Amino acid sequence: MPRAKFQTLTEQMFYILLCLKAECCGMDIMDRVPAMTDGRVNVGSGTLYNLLEQFQEAGMIRLTKAEGRRRSYILTDRGREVLEEEYRRLTFQLADYRRVFAEEEK
């Protein structure tokens, strides 16, 4: 059975939403994600703009302003919920990892 859309997030999805805690445009996001992750994660323009459209359709972000081709967005309450759920999921994964390796050390 396929998973529901946005049930889990890729790293790129996670960091795009994280950037949108504050209003910003696509170019800002493409600069902020690598800076936020010390270059570990990058987002290409095709991926970014496709995800922004999907996030907007899902009600996770909203358009705040459009000036020519430049569009700015911000996280909605729904987007924050999805981001927080992903944070909890990752936290549980880390706890499971630590527990399994702690048990090996006994």
A tleap script that builds the chain and sets N, CA, C and O, in Angstrom:
source leaprc.protein.ff14SB
mol = sequence {
  NMET PRO ARG ALA LYS PHE GLN THR LEU THR
  GLU GLN MET PHE TYR ILE LEU LEU CYS LEU
  LYS ALA GLU CYS CYS GLY MET ASP ILE MET
  ASP ARG VAL PRO ALA MET THR ASP GLY ARG
  VAL ASN VAL GLY SER GLY THR LEU TYR ASN
  LEU LEU GLU GLN PHE GLN GLU ALA GLY MET
  ILE ARG LEU THR LYS ALA GLU GLY ARG ARG
  ARG SER TYR ILE LEU THR ASP ARG GLY ARG
  GLU VAL LEU GLU GLU GLU TYR ARG ARG LEU
  THR PHE GLN LEU ALA ASP TYR ARG ARG VAL
  PHE ALA GLU GLU GLU CLYS
}
set mol.1.N position { 0.839 -1.180 0.000 }
set mol.1.CA position { 0.000 0.000 0.000 }
set mol.1.C position { 0.886 1.245 0.000 }
set mol.1.O position { 1.761 1.363 0.857 }
set mol.2.N position { 0.688 2.170 -0.927 }
set mol.2.CA position { 1.532 3.362 -0.959 }
set mol.2.C position { 1.272 4.262 0.234 }
set mol.2.O position { 0.161 4.326 0.760 }
set mol.3.N position { 2.321 4.955 0.649 }
set mol.3.CA position { 2.155 5.875 1.782 }
set mol.3.C position { 1.437 7.140 1.326 }
set mol.3.O position { 1.493 7.528 0.159 }
set mol.4.N position { 0.777 7.756 2.261 }
set mol.4.CA position { 0.066 9.014 1.969 }
set mol.4.C position { 1.080 10.104 1.645 }
set mol.4.O position { 2.185 10.119 2.188 }
set mol.5.N position { 0.700 11.004 0.767 }
set mol.5.CA position { 1.583 12.091 0.390 }
set mol.5.C position { 1.943 12.930 1.611 }
set mol.5.O position { 1.069 13.313 2.389 }
set mol.6.N position { 3.205 13.207 1.770 }
set mol.6.CA position { 3.763 14.008 2.861 }
set mol.6.C position { 3.640 13.333 4.231 }
set mol.6.O position { 3.774 13.995 5.261 }
set mol.7.N position { 3.385 12.014 4.248 }
set mol.7.CA position { 3.367 11.293 5.521 }
set mol.7.C position { 4.757 11.318 6.142 }
set mol.7.O position { 4.907 11.467 7.355 }
set mol.8.N position { 5.754 11.170 5.307 }
set mol.8.CA position { 7.142 11.385 5.711 }
set mol.8.C position { 7.736 12.369 4.720 }
set mol.8.O position { 7.269 12.475 3.585 }
set mol.9.N position { 8.754 13.080 5.143 }
set mol.9.CA position { 9.370 14.100 4.299 }
set mol.9.C position { 10.780 13.706 3.922 }
set mol.9.O position { 11.494 13.100 4.720 }
set mol.10.N position { 11.185 14.047 2.709 }
set mol.10.CA position { 12.586 13.912 2.344 }
set mol.10.C position { 13.364 15.019 3.047 }
set mol.10.O position { 12.775 15.954 3.591 }
set mol.11.N position { 14.679 14.907 3.033 }
set mol.11.CA position { 15.482 15.980 3.632 }
set mol.11.C position { 15.186 17.316 2.958 }
set mol.11.O position { 15.055 18.338 3.632 }
set mol.12.N position { 15.082 17.309 1.647 }
set mol.12.CA position { 14.817 18.557 0.942 }
set mol.12.C position { 13.480 19.148 1.359 }
set mol.12.O position { 13.388 20.353 1.593 }
set mol.13.N position { 12.446 18.327 1.455 }
set mol.13.CA position { 11.137 18.813 1.894 }
set mol.13.C position { 11.223 19.409 3.290 }
set mol.13.O position { 10.709 20.499 3.544 }
set mol.14.N position { 11.874 18.688 4.189 }
set mol.14.CA position { 12.009 19.128 5.572 }
set mol.14.C position { 12.658 20.507 5.642 }
set mol.14.O position { 12.156 21.402 6.323 }
set mol.15.N position { 13.772 20.675 4.938 }
set mol.15.CA position { 14.498 21.941 5.029 }
set mol.15.C position { 13.792 23.084 4.309 }
set mol.15.O position { 13.902 24.233 4.735 }
set mol.16.N position { 13.068 22.796 3.226 }
set mol.16.CA position { 12.287 23.848 2.571 }
set mol.16.C position { 11.242 24.379 3.544 }
set mol.16.O position { 11.103 25.590 3.715 }
set mol.17.N position { 10.505 23.466 4.184 }
set mol.17.CA position { 9.488 23.899 5.148 }
set mol.17.C position { 10.121 24.633 6.323 }
set mol.17.O position { 9.577 25.628 6.805 }
set mol.18.N position { 11.267 24.145 6.783 }
set mol.18.CA position { 11.954 24.791 7.894 }
set mol.18.C position { 12.335 26.230 7.524 }
set mol.18.O position { 12.213 27.133 8.352 }
set mol.19.N position { 12.787 26.445 6.305 }
set mol.19.CA position { 13.122 27.795 5.849 }
set mol.19.C position { 11.902 28.705 5.871 }
set mol.19.O position { 12.018 29.905 6.122 }
set mol.20.N position { 10.735 28.131 5.607 }
set mol.20.CA position { 9.524 28.936 5.488 }
set mol.20.C position { 8.881 29.266 6.827 }
set mol.20.O position { 7.744 29.737 6.873 }
set mol.21.N position { 9.601 29.022 7.916 }
set mol.21.CA position { 9.159 29.524 9.223 }
set mol.21.C position { 9.059 31.049 9.132 }
set mol.21.O position { 8.193 31.672 9.746 }
set mol.22.N position { 9.958 31.621 8.358 }
set mol.22.CA position { 9.932 33.060 8.065 }
set mol.22.C position { 9.676 33.221 6.569 }
set mol.22.O position { 10.101 32.391 5.765 }
set mol.23.N position { 8.993 34.273 6.213 }
set mol.23.CA position { 8.684 34.517 4.802 }
set mol.23.C position { 9.956 34.590 3.969 }
set mol.23.O position { 10.910 35.277 4.334 }
set mol.24.N position { 9.962 33.879 2.853 }
set mol.24.CA position { 11.078 33.985 1.920 }
set mol.24.C position { 10.661 33.492 0.542 }
set mol.24.O position { 9.610 32.872 0.375 }
set mol.25.N position { 11.499 33.779 -0.429 }
set mol.25.CA position { 11.234 33.377 -1.804 }
set mol.25.C position { 12.126 32.173 -2.152 }
set mol.25.O position { 12.967 31.752 -1.357 }
set mol.26.N position { 11.919 31.642 -3.344 }
set mol.26.CA position { 12.660 30.460 -3.768 }
set mol.26.C position { 14.167 30.647 -3.747 }
set mol.26.O position { 14.890 29.758 -3.297 }
set mol.27.N position { 14.655 31.787 -4.226 }
set mol.27.CA position { 16.105 32.026 -4.223 }
set mol.27.C position { 16.652 32.046 -2.800 }
set mol.27.O position { 17.750 31.550 -2.546 }
set mol.28.N position { 15.891 32.615 -1.880 }
set mol.28.CA position { 16.311 32.618 -0.471 }
set mol.28.C position { 16.447 31.184 0.030 }
set mol.28.O position { 17.419 30.845 0.704 }
set mol.29.N position { 15.472 30.349 -0.302 }
set mol.29.CA position { 15.487 28.950 0.150 }
set mol.29.C position { 16.699 28.228 -0.419 }
set mol.29.O position { 17.374 27.487 0.296 }
set mol.30.N position { 16.982 28.441 -1.711 }
set mol.30.CA position { 18.137 27.771 -2.330 }
set mol.30.C position { 19.451 28.194 -1.681 }
set mol.30.O position { 20.419 27.434 -1.696 }
set mol.31.N position { 19.496 29.390 -1.115 }
set mol.31.CA position { 20.683 29.850 -0.385 }
set mol.31.C position { 20.697 29.338 1.056 }
set mol.31.O position { 21.745 28.959 1.577 }
set mol.32.N position { 19.534 29.332 1.688 }
set mol.32.CA position { 19.458 28.999 3.117 }
set mol.32.C position { 19.659 27.515 3.410 }
set mol.32.O position { 20.295 27.167 4.405 }
set mol.33.N position { 19.128 26.636 2.560 }
set mol.33.CA position { 19.228 25.200 2.852 }
set mol.33.C position { 20.687 24.752 2.946 }
set mol.33.O position { 21.047 24.126 3.943 }
set mol.34.N position { 21.546 25.038 1.962 }
set mol.34.CA position { 22.945 24.626 2.101 }
set mol.34.C position { 23.640 25.292 3.295 }
set mol.34.O position { 24.469 24.671 3.961 }
set mol.35.N position { 23.298 26.558 3.561 }
set mol.35.CA position { 23.897 27.245 4.712 }
set mol.35.C position { 23.461 26.589 6.011 }
set mol.35.O position { 24.266 26.428 6.929 }
set mol.36.N position { 22.201 26.212 6.094 }
set mol.36.CA position { 21.639 25.597 7.295 }
set mol.36.C position { 22.234 24.205 7.547 }
set mol.36.O position { 22.339 23.770 8.694 }
set mol.37.N position { 22.623 23.510 6.468 }
set mol.37.CA position { 23.086 22.125 6.583 }
set mol.37.C position { 24.582 21.983 6.327 }
set mol.37.O position { 25.064 20.876 6.091 }
set mol.38.N position { 25.316 23.081 6.369 }
set mol.38.CA position { 26.753 23.077 6.066 }
set mol.38.C position { 27.046 22.411 4.730 }
set mol.38.O position { 28.043 21.704 4.585 }
set mol.39.N position { 26.167 22.643 3.749 }
set mol.39.CA position { 26.378 22.127 2.400 }
set mol.39.C position { 25.963 20.678 2.188 }
set mol.39.O position { 26.097 20.159 1.080 }
set mol.40.N position { 25.466 20.021 3.216 }
set mol.40.CA position { 25.075 18.615 3.110 }
set mol.40.C position { 23.846 18.423 2.239 }
set mol.40.O position { 23.720 17.406 1.557 }
set mol.41.N position { 22.935 19.396 2.257 }
set mol.41.CA position { 21.693 19.300 1.482 }
set mol.41.C position { 21.598 20.505 0.557 }
set mol.41.O position { 21.784 21.648 0.977 }
set mol.42.N position { 21.306 20.227 -0.707 }
set mol.42.CA position { 21.067 21.276 -1.693 }
set mol.42.C position { 19.715 21.020 -2.330 }
set mol.42.O position { 19.252 19.881 -2.385 }
set mol.43.N position { 19.092 22.064 -2.802 }
set mol.43.CA position { 17.805 21.950 -3.478 }
set mol.43.C position { 17.928 22.615 -4.839 }
set mol.43.O position { 18.215 23.809 -4.936 }
set mol.44.N position { 17.709 21.835 -5.885 }
set mol.44.CA position { 17.734 22.387 -7.233 }
set mol.44.C position { 16.465 23.170 -7.509 }
set mol.44.O position { 15.444 22.966 -6.852 }
set mol.45.N position { 16.531 24.059 -8.473 }
set mol.45.CA position { 15.384 24.927 -8.748 }
set mol.45.C position { 14.165 24.134 -9.204 }
set mol.45.O position { 13.050 24.448 -8.786 }
set mol.46.N position { 14.337 23.120 -10.043 }
set mol.46.CA position { 13.197 22.325 -10.500 }
set mol.46.C position { 12.495 21.638 -9.351 }
set mol.46.O position { 11.268 21.661 -9.253 }
set mol.47.N position { 13.285 21.025 -8.479 }
set mol.47.CA position { 12.731 20.350 -7.302 }
set mol.47.C position { 12.042 21.354 -6.396 }
set mol.47.O position { 10.928 21.115 -5.930 }
set mol.48.N position { 12.700 22.476 -6.145 }
set mol.48.CA position { 12.162 23.487 -5.240 }
set mol.48.C position { 10.806 24.005 -5.707 }
set mol.48.O position { 9.842 24.006 -4.943 }
set mol.49.N position { 10.734 24.438 -6.943 }
set mol.49.CA position { 9.489 25.054 -7.403 }
set mol.49.C position { 8.359 24.037 -7.537 }
set mol.49.O position { 7.189 24.374 -7.350 }
set mol.50.N position { 8.709 22.800 -7.860 }
set mol.50.CA position { 7.706 21.732 -7.876 }
set mol.50.C position { 7.173 21.491 -6.464 }
set mol.50.O position { 5.963 21.374 -6.273 }
set mol.51.N position { 8.061 21.416 -5.482 }
set mol.51.CA position { 7.629 21.195 -4.092 }
set mol.51.C position { 6.850 22.392 -3.545 }
set mol.51.O position { 5.870 22.207 -2.824 }
set mol.52.N position { 7.265 23.598 -3.872 }
set mol.52.CA position { 6.524 24.770 -3.405 }
set mol.52.C position { 5.080 24.717 -3.907 }
set mol.52.O position { 4.144 25.019 -3.166 }
set mol.53.N position { 4.917 24.335 -5.155 }
set mol.53.CA position { 3.562 24.226 -5.716 }
set mol.53.C position { 2.759 23.144 -4.987 }
set mol.53.O position { 1.593 23.350 -4.650 }
set mol.54.N position { 3.389 21.998 -4.747 }
set mol.54.CA position { 2.705 20.906 -4.048 }
set mol.54.C position { 2.368 21.291 -2.610 }
set mol.54.O position { 1.274 21.001 -2.125 }
set mol.55.N position { 3.303 21.938 -1.936 }
set mol.55.CA position { 3.058 22.375 -0.554 }
set mol.55.C position { 1.911 23.378 -0.501 }
set mol.55.O position { 1.079 23.336 0.405 }
set mol.56.N position { 1.875 24.274 -1.476 }
set mol.56.CA position { 0.804 25.268 -1.503 }
set mol.56.C position { -0.543 24.587 -1.750 }
set mol.56.O position { -1.530 24.921 -1.096 }
set mol.57.N position { -0.594 23.642 -2.682 }
set mol.57.CA position { -1.835 22.912 -2.962 }
set mol.57.C position { -2.306 22.126 -1.746 }
set mol.57.O position { -3.508 21.963 -1.538 }
set mol.58.N position { -1.362 21.637 -0.941 }
set mol.58.CA position { -1.685 20.861 0.257 }
set mol.58.C position { -2.000 21.744 1.458 }
set mol.58.O position { -2.323 21.234 2.531 }
set mol.59.N position { -1.912 23.062 1.293 }
set mol.59.CA position { -2.216 23.983 2.380 }
set mol.59.C position { -1.123 24.080 3.432 }
set mol.59.O position { -1.372 24.533 4.549 }
set mol.60.N position { 0.090 23.656 3.081 }
set mol.60.CA position { 1.198 23.677 4.036 }
set mol.60.C position { 1.952 25.008 4.036 }
set mol.60.O position { 2.598 25.366 5.021 }
set mol.61.N position { 1.862 25.731 2.925 }
set mol.61.CA position { 2.451 27.060 2.819 }
set mol.61.C position { 1.428 27.940 2.110 }
set mol.61.O position { 0.491 27.455 1.475 }
set mol.62.N position { 1.638 29.247 2.238 }
set mol.62.CA position { 0.771 30.161 1.491 }
set mol.62.C position { 1.628 31.247 0.853 }
set mol.62.O position { 2.659 31.655 1.386 }
set mol.63.N position { 1.170 31.693 -0.289 }
set mol.63.CA position { 1.817 32.779 -1.008 }
set mol.63.C position { 1.578 34.068 -0.234 }
set mol.63.O position { 0.445 34.369 0.142 }
set mol.64.N position { 2.642 34.829 0.004 }
set mol.64.CA position { 2.499 36.091 0.736 }
set mol.64.C position { 2.608 37.294 -0.178 }
set mol.64.O position { 1.973 38.322 0.057 }
set mol.65.N position { 3.418 37.165 -1.227 }
set mol.65.CA position { 3.488 38.249 -2.203 }
set mol.65.C position { 4.094 37.747 -3.508 }
set mol.65.O position { 4.863 36.787 -3.538 }
set mol.66.N position { 3.724 38.420 -4.567 }
set mol.66.CA position { 4.243 38.104 -5.896 }
set mol.66.C position { 4.659 39.406 -6.560 }
set mol.66.O position { 3.849 40.313 -6.749 }
set mol.67.N position { 5.919 39.478 -6.904 }
set mol.67.CA position { 6.463 40.664 -7.582 }
set mol.67.C position { 7.128 40.174 -8.860 }
set mol.67.O position { 8.267 39.709 -8.830 }
set mol.68.N position { 6.423 40.277 -9.982 }
set mol.68.CA position { 6.933 39.713 -11.227 }
set mol.68.C position { 6.982 38.198 -11.093 }
set mol.68.O position { 5.976 37.565 -10.772 }
set mol.69.N position { 8.148 37.622 -11.338 }
set mol.69.CA position { 8.298 36.162 -11.198 }
set mol.69.C position { 8.681 35.757 -9.776 }
set mol.69.O position { 8.645 34.573 -9.440 }
set mol.70.N position { 9.039 36.704 -8.961 }
set mol.70.CA position { 9.478 36.427 -7.587 }
set mol.70.C position { 8.261 36.260 -6.684 }
set mol.70.O position { 7.430 37.159 -6.559 }
set mol.71.N position { 8.178 35.099 -6.067 }
set mol.71.CA position { 7.066 34.788 -5.173 }
set mol.71.C position { 7.622 34.458 -3.788 }
set mol.71.O position { 8.621 33.750 -3.659 }
set mol.72.N position { 6.967 34.974 -2.772 }
set mol.72.CA position { 7.372 34.690 -1.392 }
set mol.72.C position { 6.287 33.878 -0.716 }
set mol.72.O position { 5.101 34.028 -1.010 }
set mol.73.N position { 6.710 33.019 0.193 }
set mol.73.CA position { 5.806 32.099 0.876 }
set mol.73.C position { 6.101 32.095 2.368 }
set mol.73.O position { 7.143 32.573 2.817 }
set mol.74.N position { 5.163 31.545 3.119 }
set mol.74.CA position { 5.360 31.335 4.560 }
set mol.74.C position { 4.617 30.068 4.967 }
set mol.74.O position { 3.630 29.680 4.342 }
set mol.75.N position { 5.099 29.446 6.000 }
set mol.75.CA position { 4.513 28.227 6.536 }
set mol.75.C position { 3.135 28.502 7.133 }
set mol.75.O position { 2.941 29.519 7.800 }
set mol.76.N position { 2.188 27.614 6.902 }
set mol.76.CA position { 0.867 27.719 7.528 }
set mol.76.C position { 0.848 26.845 8.783 }
set mol.76.O position { 1.810 26.130 9.063 }
set mol.77.N position { -0.238 26.905 9.524 }
set mol.77.CA position { -0.376 26.029 10.688 }
set mol.77.C position { -0.289 24.565 10.267 }
set mol.77.O position { 0.331 23.756 10.956 }
set mol.78.N position { -0.905 24.224 9.142 }
set mol.78.CA position { -0.852 22.843 8.633 }
set mol.78.C position { 0.591 22.445 8.313 }
set mol.78.O position { 1.013 21.333 8.631 }
set mol.79.N position { 1.335 23.335 7.697 }
set mol.79.CA position { 2.735 23.064 7.390 }
set mol.79.C position { 3.566 22.863 8.640 }
set mol.79.O position { 4.444 22.002 8.688 }
set mol.80.N position { 3.282 23.661 9.645 }
set mol.80.CA position { 4.004 23.523 10.917 }
set mol.80.C position { 3.687 22.174 11.567 }
set mol.80.O position { 4.573 21.536 12.136 }
set mol.81.N position { 2.436 21.744 11.484 }
set mol.81.CA position { 2.047 20.433 12.028 }
set mol.81.C position { 2.801 19.307 11.326 }
set mol.81.O position { 3.304 18.391 11.976 }
set mol.82.N position { 2.878 19.376 10.002 }
set mol.82.CA position { 3.590 18.355 9.229 }
set mol.82.C position { 5.064 18.357 9.608 }
set mol.82.O position { 5.660 17.295 9.790 }
set mol.83.N position { 5.648 19.524 9.725 }
set mol.83.CA position { 7.058 19.644 10.100 }
set mol.83.C position { 7.300 19.095 11.510 }
set mol.83.O position { 8.280 18.386 11.738 }
set mol.84.N position { 6.427 19.413 12.438 }
set mol.84.CA position { 6.568 18.912 13.809 }
set mol.84.C position { 6.389 17.396 13.874 }
set mol.84.O position { 7.076 16.725 14.645 }
set mol.85.N position { 5.476 16.855 13.076 }
set mol.85.CA position { 5.287 15.399 13.039 }
set mol.85.C position { 6.540 14.723 12.495 }
set mol.85.O position { 6.942 13.675 13.001 }
set mol.86.N position { 7.155 15.297 11.485 }
set mol.86.CA position { 8.400 14.737 10.944 }
set mol.86.C position { 9.512 14.823 11.986 }
set mol.86.O position { 10.311 13.895 12.109 }
set mol.87.N position { 9.573 15.897 12.721 }
set mol.87.CA position { 10.555 16.038 13.802 }
set mol.87.C position { 10.368 14.926 14.836 }
set mol.87.O position { 11.340 14.309 15.270 }
set mol.88.N position { 9.128 14.676 15.224 }
set mol.88.CA position { 8.852 13.605 16.196 }
set mol.88.C position { 9.256 12.238 15.638 }
set mol.88.O position { 9.841 11.418 16.345 }
set mol.89.N position { 8.939 12.005 14.367 }
set mol.89.CA position { 9.292 10.731 13.743 }
set mol.89.C position { 10.807 10.526 13.756 }
set mol.89.O position { 11.289 9.443 14.088 }
set mol.90.N position { 11.550 11.564 13.395 }
set mol.90.CA position { 13.010 11.471 13.397 }
set mol.90.C position { 13.560 11.283 14.809 }
set mol.90.O position { 14.522 10.541 15.009 }
set mol.91.N position { 12.961 11.942 15.772 }
set mol.91.CA position { 13.385 11.809 17.162 }
set mol.91.C position { 13.202 10.366 17.646 }
set mol.91.O position { 14.070 9.820 18.329 }
set mol.92.N position { 12.075 9.757 17.290 }
set mol.92.CA position { 11.843 8.358 17.653 }
set mol.92.C position { 12.872 7.451 16.983 }
set mol.92.O position { 13.348 6.499 17.602 }
set mol.93.N position { 13.219 7.730 15.739 }
set mol.93.CA position { 14.230 6.928 15.053 }
set mol.93.C position { 15.575 7.020 15.772 }
set mol.93.O position { 16.253 6.010 15.958 }
set mol.94.N position { 15.959 8.235 16.175 }
set mol.94.CA position { 17.216 8.403 16.895 }
set mol.94.C position { 17.197 7.658 18.227 }
set mol.94.O position { 18.190 7.038 18.607 }
set mol.95.N position { 16.079 7.717 18.930 }
set mol.95.CA position { 15.956 7.021 20.208 }
set mol.95.C position { 16.068 5.507 20.004 }
set mol.95.O position { 16.704 4.817 20.800 }
set mol.96.N position { 15.452 4.999 18.946 }
set mol.96.CA position { 15.540 3.562 18.649 }
set mol.96.C position { 16.984 3.175 18.354 }
set mol.96.O position { 17.463 2.150 18.840 }
set mol.97.N position { 17.666 3.974 17.576 }
set mol.97.CA position { 19.068 3.714 17.242 }
set mol.97.C position { 19.931 3.660 18.502 }
set mol.97.O position { 20.723 2.738 18.695 }
set mol.98.N position { 19.759 4.664 19.346 }
set mol.98.CA position { 20.550 4.716 20.585 }
set mol.98.C position { 20.255 3.518 21.484 }
set mol.98.O position { 21.168 2.940 22.072 }
set mol.99.N position { 18.980 3.148 21.589 }
set mol.99.CA position { 18.595 2.023 22.431 }
set mol.99.C position { 19.208 0.724 21.903 }
set mol.99.O position { 19.748 -0.059 22.684 }
set mol.100.N position { 19.134 0.485 20.618 }
set mol.100.CA position { 19.673 -0.747 20.034 }
set mol.100.C position { 21.180 -0.833 20.264 }
set mol.100.O position { 21.681 -1.890 20.647 }
set mol.101.N position { 21.903 0.247 20.039 }
set mol.101.CA position { 23.337 0.206 20.226 }
set mol.101.C position { 23.719 0.210 21.699 }
set mol.101.O position { 24.768 -0.328 22.053 }
set mol.102.N position { 22.913 0.791 22.558 }
set mol.102.CA position { 23.166 0.737 24.004 }
set mol.102.C position { 23.007 -0.695 24.501 }
set mol.102.O position { 23.764 -1.139 25.364 }
set mol.103.N position { 22.028 -1.418 23.962 }
set mol.103.CA position { 21.811 -2.817 24.349 }
set mol.103.C position { 22.996 -3.685 23.936 }
set mol.103.O position { 23.332 -4.636 24.642 }
set mol.104.N position { 23.628 -3.380 22.822 }
set mol.104.CA position { 24.807 -4.142 22.371 }
set mol.104.C position { 25.988 -3.943 23.312 }
set mol.104.O position { 26.815 -4.841 23.467 }
set mol.105.N position { 26.074 -2.784 23.935 }
set mol.105.CA position { 27.203 -2.472 24.792 }
set mol.105.C position { 27.102 -3.124 26.157 }
set mol.105.O position { 28.078 -3.138 26.907 }
set mol.106.N position { 25.932 -3.668 26.497 }
set mol.106.CA position { 25.750 -4.290 27.810 }
set mol.106.C position { 26.450 -5.619 27.904 }
set mol.106.O position { 26.395 -6.273 28.946 }
savepdb mol mol.pdb
quit
